[in-house]
Amino acid sequence: MANRARPLSPHLQVYRWHLTMFTSIVHRVTGVGAGVGGLLLVWWLMAAAAGPDYFDFVRSIFGAWYGRLVLFGVTWSLAFHLANGIRHLVWDLGAGFDLKTSHTSGVITIIASIVLTLAVWVYAYWSMGAF
């Protein structure tokens, strides 16, 4: 029997990175981030039900720089997951599969997630009178 060259199994060293691959991976990661945000929301609600002392403790964590950084990340995670989810809905309709449209929708998804995140945080600070 002659040894034939067997095909390589595709992996990340074989594929050239492209935007659709990146947005697919980030979509999965932001799904986890949205889950973490849900857990933080439940923690905040449980603290509100537990009483004013524990609620103030949780508020102090969320109000610190590291808490706000986590909340900012969760906000971006939700915004990206929403924008990319809408992109997937368009794909489910059978549209936007050609390379140019797929790349353009990926760029729009990233920009929309950043703009939406900043809009939410600007509105939050504006409504608190911080501006």
N, C-alpha and C positions, 0 to 999 in steps of 0.2 A: 504494500500500500504506500502510495506516495503521500508525503505530508503536504497538505494544501494550506495556504495562508487562510487562517480563520478571520472573520470580520471582528473588529474591535467593538466592544460594547460602548455605546456613547456615554460620555461623562463630561464633566466640566472642562477637562483639559482638551477635549476634542472640539467642543462647541466654541464659537466666537461669541462673546457677550454682546447682547443687543438690548434695546430698551424694553421690549416686550418680556424678555426673560427677567430683567430687573424688576419690572412692575409686578410680575407674577410672584416672585419671591417676596417682595415687600408687601404685597396683598396678604400673603399668608402670615407674615410677621405682624402686620397691623391688625389682623384678626385676633391674634393673641393679645396685642396691646388693648384692643377693645374689650376683651375679656377681663384684663387687669383693671381697666377703667370701671367695668361693671362691679367688680369686687370692691374697689375703692368707694363707689357710690353706696353699696350695701353697708360698708363699714361706717360711712358718714351718717347714713340713716339710722343704723343701730346705735351710734353714739348720740344722735339726737334723741332717741327713745330712752337711752340709759340715764340721761340727766345732764344738767348744765355743766357739772365739773368735767365729766368725760368728754362732752361735746366741745368744751373749750380746749381740752387737750388735743383732740383730733383737729380742730380748727387751727391750733397753733402749728401743728405739723404741716397741714395743707398751706398755711400762710407763710411758712418759712421759704427761703430761696429754693431749697431742694424739693420741697413739696410742690411749689409752683412749677418747677422744672418738670417734675413728673406729670403734673396736670397739663402742662403745655404739650408734653409728649403724647399723652393720652388724647388730647384734643386733636393733634395732628394725625394720630393713628386713626381716630374716628373719621376725620375729614378725608384722609387718603382712601380708607376702606369704602367710604360712601362714594367718592368720585370714581374709584376703580370699579365699584359694584355697578354703577350706572353704565360704565364702559362695557362691562360684561353683559348687562341687559341688552345693550345695542348689539353685541355679538350674538346673543341668543336669538335676536330677530333675524340673524343671517347677514348683517351688514358690517362693514368696517374691517374685513379680513385682509384686504390687500396691504402690501408692505407700507406704502406711504401713509394710508389712512391709519393703520395700526400704530405706526411711529408717531404720527401727529396726535392721535388720541392719547397716547402715553404721555407725551409732553403736556398736553392740556390737563391730564389727570394730576400730574405733579404740580403744575402751576396752580390749578384750582385748589388742591389740598393746602398749599402754602397760603394762598389768598384767603381761603375760608378760615383757616386757623388764626391768621392775623386779624381778620375781621371779628371773630368771636372774642379774642382777647382785647382788642381795642374797644369793642362795645362793652365788655365786662368792666374794664378800667374806667371807661367814660361814664357808665351808669353808676359807679361807685364814687364819682367825683374826683378820681385820681389825676385827671388831666386838667 
